[in-house]
Amino acid sequence: MRYISTRGQSPAFSFSEILLGGLAPDGGLYLPESYPQFTDADLTAMRGLNYRDLAFYILSRLIDDIPAVDLKNIIDNTYRAEVYGFARKSQNADDIAPILKLADNLYLLSLSNGPTLAFKDMAMQLLGNLFEYVLAKKGETTNILGATSGDTGSAAEYAMRGKKGVRVFMLSPHKKMSRFQTAQMFSLQDDNIFNIAVNGVFDDCQDMVKAVSNDATFKAKYKIGAVNSINWGRIVAQVVYYFKAYFAVTTNNAQKVDFSVPSGNFGNVCAGHIARMMGLPIDKLVVATNENDVLDEFFKTGVYRPRGSANTYHTSSPSMDISKASNFERFVFDLVGRDATKVRELWASVDNGGAFDIKHLMSQLAEYGFVSGASNHANRMATIRETKEKYGVVIDTHTADGLKVALEQREKNTPMIVLETALAVKFEDAIVEALGQAAERPAGLFEIENLPQKFTVMDANVAQIKDFIVKHT
């Protein structure tokens, strides 16, 4: 399996060759030269497998340069009950990603049972083990540079803390994450973890990461790696739980399902798109946004118009406060027929602060199953209250956005699966506003906000982050 850039000006590489780097040298994102195809016989063979075996069945089609026995060991060491049984003692921890039925043909996919209580753990824990394996084989080290609007940062740091040959430099928007999210990251005292709070919004952090990654000389000299969802390893790990959820709510391969995905950087729903391209019987992929509705605007109009940091709203679902969705380029590459020249043309406009209009391709969107909708603060407060009243379940603000839009797009006879984003405890102020009381905290996290914190405040300045990396490597 070889991987190519969406911008078509980089050579094809193996999985291990692209794992550490994130962006391709030409600024594009990696995708397989062609998607592996799962037949009806494959789907039957996968039905009933446990999570570890299912992950190996899928990932071994996408990762062929790591010996099968080693890949199986990495997967088995990642998806263990003691890692993913942390949050909900009422669910089967060995199930890894349990399904919770809310009503007939309406489900939540529980993805927040990992160590940081967010769906990012599902991929990041695997990525940490893959990084350590590949670095050891190569006898190398890496300096991970990432940006987070909340959950990616803590998931990455908990996955990489103590890993041999790895340092993590994580940028986050200063004072724009929840107190719980901030404490999860900044309370880590590990020598290989560096938190940088940027005066700005998430898009400023992301732009800094891209600018450093696009400096080929600096990137090579200081061995800059990436764990944001621009990293292909993150996406492939997320593909697995779409298959897991499908098999959990269907009885035969002729059935189709819908997924509703709270969306900011388009990475999670991009994994659903790839699962669909590989043969998973998905009917609709519902893109749910918050007030930062750039993606909803695109799927309704064909116009992609990033708003810029000055026009990005700070909301009660802060992990979705993104107006420039990095992974969107992967889908557009498929939408335009894998025409890299066209992708370069479109993103030249985006990279220069502009927009692009491809409404002439709107008729083709139906072929990929995408629909969309948006939510706002009042919507998510109401959805949190109604979900507690009707189903006895407390959901977080991002999952509420996903459920609100899912209910608008739901069809009576097709199972609708809403991807859970995080545990409600991570967004305590919003939960108290919605329900009048805080969400239950897992054991060991009652006083996390009171732990000592270690972080550096920095302006959104590329030269400054480069200097910081140089001084700490």
SETORKOL-376626 format. One record per atom (N, C-alpha, C): residue in one letter; x, y negated, z. Coordinates in steps of 0.2 Angstrom, whole numbers, plus 5000, padded with zeros to 4 digits. Layout:
<marzas>
AXYZ...
</marzas>
This chain:
<marzas>
M500450065000M500050005000M500449945000R500349894995R500749834995R500249774996Y500549724998Y500149665000Y500449604996I499949564993I500049514989I499749444992S500049394990S499849324992S499249304988T498749264992T498149234989T498349184984R499049154984R499249104980R499649124974G499849194974G500149224968G500849214967Q501249174971Q501849154970Q502449184975S502249244978S502649284982S502649354980P503249384981P503249454979P502749504984A502649564981A502249604985A502649644990F502349654996F502749685002F502349735005S502749775009S502349825013S502049795019F501749835023F501349815029F501949785034S502449825035S502949815040S503249745038E503349735032E503749675030E503349615031I502649615031I502249555031I501949555039L502049605043L501749605049L502049545054L502649525054L502949475058L502849405056G502749395049G502749325046G502149285046G501549315046G500949275045G500849255038L500949185037L500949155030L501449185025A501249195019A501649215014A502149155012P502749165009P503149115008P502849055003D502349074999D502049024995D501448984999G501348995005G500848965009G500249005009G500149055005G499549095005G499449145010L498949185010L498849235015L498849305011Y499049355015Y499149425012Y498449465012L498349495007L497849545006L498149605002P497849665003P498049724999P497949714992E498449744988E498349734980E497649764978S497449814981S496749834980S496449864987Y495849854988Y495549884994Y495449964994P495649994999P495550074999P494750084999Q494550134996Q493850144995Q493650214999F493150205004F492950255008F492250285004T492350345003T491750384999T491250405005D490650425002D490150455006D490450515011A490850555008A491250605012A491650575017D491950525016D492450495021D491950465027L491450435025L490950405030L490650465034T490550515031T490250575035T490850605040A491450605037A492050625041A492150585047M492050515046M492150465052M491650465057R491050485055R490450485059R490550525065G490550505071G490650545077G491350545080L491850515076L492450505079L492550465085N492950475090N493050425095N493450365092Y493450315096Y493750245093Y494450255091R494850295095R495550305093R495650345086D495250395085D495350435079D495050395073L494450355075L494250315069L494750265067A495050235072A495550185070A496150215066F496350275068F496850305064F496650315057Y496050345056Y495750365050Y495750305045I495550245048I495450185043I496150155042L496550145048L497150105047L497750145043S497650205043S498150245040S498150235032R497550215030R497450195023R497750125021L497850085026L498050025025L498850015027I499050055031I499750055034I500050125032D500450125027D500750185025D501550185025D501850135028D502550135029D502750145036I502250155041I502450185047I502250255047P502650305049P502550375049P501850385053A501450435051A500850445053A500850465061V501350505063V501350515070V501550455074D501950415072D502050355076D501450305076L501150295070L500550255070L499950285075K499850345075K499350375079K499550365086N500250375088N500450355095N500250285097I500450235092I500350165094I499550155095I499150185091I498450175091I498150205098D498450265099D498150305105D498450265112N499050235111N499250195117N498950125118T498550105113T498250045113T497550045115Y497150095112Y496450095114Y496350145119R496550125126R496450175131R495950145136A495550185139A495050165144A495250115149E495850135152E496150085157E496250015155V496350005148V496449945145V495749905144Y495249945141Y494649915139Y494049935144G494149955150G493649975154G493649915160F493949865159F494049815164F493449775166A493049755161A492549705162A491849735164R491649785161R490949815163R490949885165K490949895172K490949965174K490350005173S489749965170S489150005169S489250035162Q489750015158Q489750045151Q490350105151N490250145146N490850195146N491450165143A491950165147A492550125146A492950165140D492850225139D493150265134D492850255127D492250215127D491950205121D492250145117I492650105121I493050045119I492649985116A492150005112A491749945109A491049975109P490749975115P490050005116P489549955113I488949985111I488349955108I487849945113L487649885114L487049875119L486449855115K485949895116K485249885112K484849835116L484649775113L484249725115L483549745114A483349765108A482649775106A482749825099D482149835097D482149885091D482549845085N483049885083N483549855077N483849785079L483949775085L484349715087L484849735093Y485549725091Y486049755096Y486549705097L486949715102L487549675104L488149725103L488649705100L489249745100L489749725105S489849755110S490249735116S490949735114L491249685113L491949675111L492449645117S492149635123S492449585127S492649625134N492849685133N493049725139N493749735140G494149695136G494849695136G495149655142P495749645143P496049615148P495949545149T495749505143T495649435143T494849425142L494449475142L493749465142L493549435135A493849445130A493649415123A493849465118F493449455112F493549505107F494249505104K494649455105K495249445102K495749505104D495549535110D495949585113D495949645109M495449655105M495349715101M495849725096A496049665093A496649665088A497249655091M497249605096M497949585099M498349635102Q497949675106Q498349725110Q498649775105L498349795099L498649835094L499249795091L499149735090L499649695086L500349685091G500249685097G500749685102G501149745102N500849805101N501249865101N501549875094L501249855089L501549855082L502149815082F502049755084F502649705084F503249745088E503149765094E503649795098E503949855094Y503549895091Y503849955087Y504249935081V503949885077V504349865071V504949825073L504949785078L505549745080L506149795082A505949845086A506349895088A506749935082K506349955077K506549985072K507049945068K506949885067K507349835064K507949805068G507949815074G508449785079G508349715079E507749685079E507749615078E507249585084T507249515084T506849485089T506349435084T505849405088T505449365084T505149305089N505049245087N504749195090N504049185088I503549205091I502849195089I502649125090L502449095085L502149025085L501349025084G500949005088G500249015087G499848955089A499248955087A498748895089A498148935091T497848905096T497248935099T496748875101S496048895100S495548855103S495248875109G495548935111G495348965118G495549035119D495249085115D495349155117D495949185113T496149155107T496749185104T497349185108G497449125111G498049115115G498149165121S497649165125S497649215131S497749285128A497349305123A497449375121A498149385118A498349345115A499049355112A499549355118E499549315122E500049305128E499949375132Y499349395134Y499249455138Y499549515134A499449515127A499749575123A500449575122M500749515122M501549505121M501949495127R501649485133R502049475139R502449535141G503049515142G503549575143G503749615137K503549605131K503749645126K504449625124K504849675122K505549665121K505549635114G506049585114G506149545108G505649495106V505149475110V504649435108V504649375113R504549315110R504449255113R503749225110V503349195114V502749165112V502749095114F502549055108F502448975109F501748965107M501348955111M500648945110M500348875111L500148845105L499848775105L499048775106S498848735111S498148725112S497948655113P497348635111P497148565112P497048545119H497448495121H497448475128H496748455131K496548495136K495948475140K495348495136K495348535131K494748545127K494548625127M494948665131M494648735133M494348735139S493948785140S493648795147S494148805152R493948785159R494448795164R494648865165F494248915164F494448985164F494949005159Q494748985153Q495248995147Q495948965148T495948905151T496548865152T496948905157A496548925163A496948955168A497249025166Q496849065162Q497149125159Q497749115156M497849065152M498449055148M499049025153F498848965156F499348925159F499548955166S499249005168S499449035175S499949095173L500049105167L500649165166L501249125167Q501749165171Q502349145173Q502949175169D502749225164D503249265161D503749225157D504349245158D504949205154D504849205147N504449245144N504449245136N503749215134I503449175138I502849145137I502849065138F502749025132F502748955133F502148925130N501748885135N501148855133N501248785132I501048755126I501048685124I500348665123A500148615127A499548575127A499648515122V499248515116V499348465111V498848415112N499048345112N498548295112N498248285105G497648325105G497248325098G496748385099V496548405093V496048455093V496348525090F496048575089F496348635087F496648635080D496248595076D496548585069D497248555069D497348515073D498048485074D498548535076C498348575080C498748635082C498948675076Q498348695073Q498448745067Q498848715062D498748645061D499148615055D499948615057M500048605064M500748615066M501048675065V500648735066V500948805065V501048815058K500548785053K500648795046K501248755044A501348695046A501948655044A502648695046V502648725052V503248755054V503348815049S502848855048S502848915044S503048905037N502848845035N503048825028N503748805027D504048795032D504748775032D505148835032A505348855026A505648925025A506348935028T506648875028T507348875031T507248885039F506848845042F506748845049F506448915051K505948935047K505648995049K506149055049A506549055044A507049115044A507549105049K507849045050K508349045055K508149055062Y507549035064Y507249055071Y506749105071K506649145066K506249205066K505549195068I505249145065I504549125067I504049175065G503649205069G503149255068G502449225069A501949255068A501249235069A500749285072V500349265076V499849315078V499149285077N499049225075N498449195073N498049245068S497449235067S497049275062S497349275055I497849225054I498149225047I498549285046N498749325052N499149385052N498749445050W498949475045W498549525042W498449585047G498849595051G498849645057G498249635061R498049575062R497449555066R496849575062I496849565056I496149575052I496049645052V496549685050V496449755049V496249795055A496449775061A496249795068A495549785069Q495249725067Q494549705068Q494149745063V494349765057V493949805053V493649865056V494049895061V493849965064V493149955067Y493049905071Y492449905075Y491849885071Y491949865065Y491349865061Y491049935059F491549975057F491350045056F491050085062K491450065068K491150095075K490450075076A490250015075A489649985076A489150015071Y489350025065Y488850055060Y488650125062F489150165064F489050235065F488550235072A488650185076A488250195082A487550175082V487350145076V486650125076V486250155070T486650195066T486350235060T486450305061T486050345057T486050415057T486250445051N486250405045N486550435039N486850375035N487250395030N487650345026N487150305021A486550325020A486150285016A485850225019Q485950225026Q485650165029Q486150105029K485850045029K486249985029K486149945035V486649905037V486549865043V486749795041D486549745046D486749675045D487149655051F487649615050F488049595056F488049515056S487949485062S487949415064S488649405068V489049355065V489649345068V489749275069P489849255076P490049185078P490749165074S490749115071S491249105066S491549035067G492249035067G492648965067G493148965062N493649015063N494249025059N494149075053F493549105053F493349155048F493649215048G494049235053G494449295054G494049355055N493549345060N493149405062N492649425057V492349375054V491849395048V492249415042C492849395041C493249415036C493449485036A493549515042A493649585043A492949625041G492449595042G491749625040G491749625033H491949575029H491949565022H492449625019I492949635022I493449685020I493149755021A492849765027A492549835028A491949845023R491649795021R491149805016R491449815009M491949785008M492349795001M492649865001M492749895007M493049965007M492550015007G491849995007G491350045006G490850055012L490950015018L490450015023L489849985021P489250025022P488550005020P488349945023I488549885022I488349825025I487949785020D487349765023D486849725018D487049655019K486949625025K487149545026K487649535031L488149495029L488549465034L488349395036V488149385042V487849315044V488349275047V488549225044V489049175047V488749125051A488849125058A488549085063A489049035065T488848965064T489348915066T488948875072N489348835075N489048785080N489048715076E489048665080E488948595077E489548585071N490048615072N490648615067N490448665061D489948635057D489648685052D489948685045V490548675045V490848675038V490748735034L490748795037L490648855034L489848865032D489448845036D488748845035D488548805029E488848745028E488848695023E489048735016F489548765017F489848805011F489348855008F489148895013F488748955010F488048935008K487848875010K487248845008K487248805001T487848775000T487948724995T488548734990G488948784992G489548794988G490148744988V490048694993V490548644994V490848655001Y491548665000Y491948675006Y492248605008R492048575014R492248505015R492548505023P493148525024P493448515031P493348445033R493148435039R493048375042R493648335045G494148365046G494748335049G494648325057S495248315060S495248315067S494748265070A494748205067A494348145070A493648165070N493348205066N492648225065N492548295067T492948325071T492848395074T492448385081Y491948415082Y491548405088Y491848445093H491848425099H492048465105H491348485108T491248555108T490648585110T490648635116S490048655118S490048705123S490248775120S490348785114S490648845111S491348825108P491848815112P492448775110P492848815106S492848885106S493248925102S493048925094M492448895093M492248885086M492348805084D492648765088D492748695086D493248695081I493148715075I493648715070I493348695064S493648655060S493348625054S493748645048K494348685049K494748705043K494848775044A494448825041A494448895043A495048935039S495548945042S496148975039S495949035035N495549085037N495449145034N494949145028F494649085027F494149075022F494549085015E495149075015E495549075008E495549155006R495549195011R495549265009R494849285005F494349265008F493649275004F493649244998V493849174997V493849144991V494249174986F494849204988F495249234983F494849294980D494449334983D494049384980D493449354976L493149294979L492549264976L492749244969V493349214968V493549184961V493949244957G493749304959G494049354955G494849364956R495049354962R495749354963R496249314958D495949264957D496349214952D496749174957A497349184958A497849154962A497949074960T497949064953T498049004951T497448954953K496848984953K496248944955K496248934962V496548984966V496548974973V497048914975R497648914972R498148864973R497848794971E497448794966E497148724964E496648704969L496248754972L495748734977L496048714983W496548744985W496848734992W497348674991A497548654985A497948594985A497548534987S496848534985S496448484987S496348484995V496248544998V496148555005V496748525009D497348555006D497948535010D498048455010N497748425005N497848355004N497248315008G496948355012G496348315015G495748315012G495648345006G495048345002G494548405003A494148414998A493648464998A493648494991F493248554990F493148574984F492448604983D492248604977D491548624975D491548674970I491248734972I491248794968I490548814968K490048774967K489348794968K489148834962H489548824956H489448874950H489548944952L489848964958L489849034960L489349054965M488949014966M488449024971M488049094970S487849104964S487549164962S487849224964Q488549224964Q488949284966Q489049294973L488849244977L488849254984L488449314987A487849324983A487449374985A487749444984E488249454980E488549514979E489049534985Y489149484989Y489649494995Y489249495001G488549475001G488149485007G488149425011F488449375010F488549315015F487849275015V487649265021V487149205022V487449175029S487149115030S487349075036S486849035040G487049015045G486648965049G487048935054A486748885057A487148845062A486648835069S487048825074S486748815081S487048755084N486648735089N486948675093N486848685101H487048635104H487048645112H486348665114A485848635112A485148645115A484948715113N485148735106N484948805104N485348855109R485948845110R486348905114R486148905121M485948845124M485648845131M485048885131A484548875126A483948915126A484048985124T484549005120T484649075118T484949105124I485349075128I485649105134I485049125139R484649075140R484049085145R483649135143E483449135136E482949185133E483249255134T483849265132T484149325132T484249355139K484349315144K484249335151K483549355153E483149315151E482449325153E482149395150K482249405143K481949455139K482349525141Y483049515141Y483449575141Y483849595147G483849545151G484249545157G484949545156V485149515151V485849515149V486149445148V486749425151V486949355151V487549355146I487449315141I487949315135I488249245136D488849245132D489249175132D488949135127T489249075127T488949025122T489049035115H489649065113H489749085106H489349145104T489249195108T488849245106T488149225106A487949175110A487249145109A487149105102D487649075100D487649045093D487549105088G487849165089G487749215084G487149245084L486849255091L486149285091L485649235089K485749175090K485249125088K485149125080V485749125076V485649135069V485449205067A485649255071A485449325069A484649325069L484349295074L483649305074L483249275069E483649215066E483349185060E483449225054Q483949265053Q484049305047Q483849375048R483549395054R483449465055R482849495051E482949555048E482349585044E482149645048K481549655048K481249705053K481549775053N481649805047N481849875046N482649885045T482949825046T483749835045T484049815052P484449865055P484749845061P485249785060M485149745065M485549685066M486049685072I486649685070I487149695076I487549625077V487449595082V487749535084V488449545087L488949515085L489649535088L489749485094E489849515099E489949475106E490649445105T490749385108T491349355107T491749355113A491449345119A491749345126A491249355131L491549365137L491149365143L490949295145A490349295148A490049235149A490449195155V490749235159V491149205164V491649155162K491949155156K492449115153K492149045152F491549035152F491248975150F490648955156E490948945162E490548945168E490048885168D490348825166D489948765166D489348775162A489448795156A488848805151A488348855154I488548905157I488148965160I487748935166V488048895170V487748865176V487148815173E487348775168E486848735165E486248775162A486348825159A485848865156A485448905161L485748935166L485448985170L485348955178G485748905179G485648875186G486148915191Q486548965188Q487049005192Q487549025188A488149045191A488749065187A488649135185A488949155180A488949225178A489449265183E489249335184E489649375188E490449385185R490849375190R491549385188R491849455189P492249485185P492549545186P493049535192A493149595195A493549595201A494249575199G494649535203G495249505202G495349445199L494749415197L494749345193L494349295197F494249305203F493849255207F494149185208E494849185208E495149125210E495649105204I495549125198I496049115193I496249045192E495749005193E495848925191E496248895196N496348925202N496748905207N497548925207L497648965202L498348995202L498848935199P499448935201P499948885198P499948895191Q500048835187Q500048835180Q500648805177K500848835172K501548815168K501348795161F501448735159F501348715152F501648645151T501748635145T502048565142T501548535138V501448465139V501048425135V501448395130M501148395124M501548365118M501048335113D501348285109D500948255104D500948305098A500448285093A500348325087A500948305083N501548335084N502148315080N502548375079V502648385072V502948445070V503748445072A504048385072A504748385074A504848405081Q504348385085Q504348395093Q504348475094I503848505090I503748575092I504348615089K504648595084K505248625081K505848615087D505948555089D506448545094D506348585101F505648595102F505548635108F505748705107I505548735101I505748805100I506548815100V506848765097V507548775097V507848775104K507648735108K507848725115K507748785119H507248825117H507048885121H507148955118T507548955113T507749015110T508549025110
</marzas>
